[in-house]
């Protein structure tokens, strides 16, 4: 009985991992945006603020690279 319960649990968990989640994006003027806030569309949310652009800043002098949002 215990093996059957574990098998059922494994099957349910396996199926749940392969079922895709519904996409939460907004389509506006030919582009997809992840966030819609106060009447505007944004692609990124970082530290409680919304941004439309993101770029990778290359590391210098041994420092780690980081994303810049604007």
N, C-alpha and C positions, 0 to 999 in steps of 0.2 A: 504494500500500500504506500509506503514511504517513497519507494522508487517511482511509482506511478505519479505521485504528487510532484516529485522533482522533475520528471519528464514533462509533465504538463506545464510546469513553471518555466522550464527551459524553452519549450516551444512557444509559449506566449511571449516571452522576452525576446526570442529570436525574431518572431514576426513583427513585434513592435519596433525593433531596430531597423527593419527594412521598409516599413511603411513611411513614405515621405510626409513631412509636415507641410501644412498649407503655407504657401509663400505669402509673406507679409510685406508686399511692396506696392508702391503707388506708381502708376504709369502716367506720365505727364509729358506731352510734347516730344514723344519718341524716346524717352528715357525712363528707366526704373529708379525710383527713390525709395529708400528703406523707411524714411520718417516723414511725417507731415505734422508740422507744428505751427499754430497760429497763422494759418493760411498760406504757408510756404512749404516747399519740398526740400528735404535735405538728405544727403547720402550718408552722413556720418554723425555719430553722437559720441562725444568724448568729454569726460569730467562735467557732466550735467549741461553741456551746451551743444547746439546743433551747428554743423558745418556742411558746406557744399563741396569742399575740395580737401584732398589729402595728398601729400607727397612725401617720399622718403628722403630724409636728409642724411647724406653720406657721412660716416664717421671720420673724424680727423684726430691726429695725435693720440691714437689708442682709445679714444672715447667711443662709446657705443652709438650706433646710428639710432634715429628716432623718426617718428612721423610728425609732420608739421600740418596743422589744420588751419584753414581759413575759409 
